[in-house]
């Protein structure tokens, strides 16, 4: 078994708790679906970052409440404030214990698709 990271990002419509909740859950659901992850048994931890303009809530709060992920270690940080970087952006790194041949699919949604151009 090995450990691999699955990156993802999404832009958030507004700096509100509800908008952060919707974006966080949408991003995580898409990461799990596209990578065929069933449950959290093999999740080591998840790191969330937000740009400085997103501070209405901690993203880790939402999967704990909505999905019952009380046993998944999650932390939230501010993204480095680089001039001209994508605003209103939430990023996630899901650290996954998997087989050596697992190829992670990175997920970029909404305006975050521009990060991969």
Secondary structure, DSSP 4 states (H G I P E B T S, - for coil): -EEEEEEEEEE-SSSSHHHHHHHHHHHHHHHHHHTT--SSTTEEEEEEEE-TT--SS-THHHHHHHH--TTSEEEEEEPP--TTPPSSEEEEEEEEEE-TT--PPPEEEGGGGGGG-
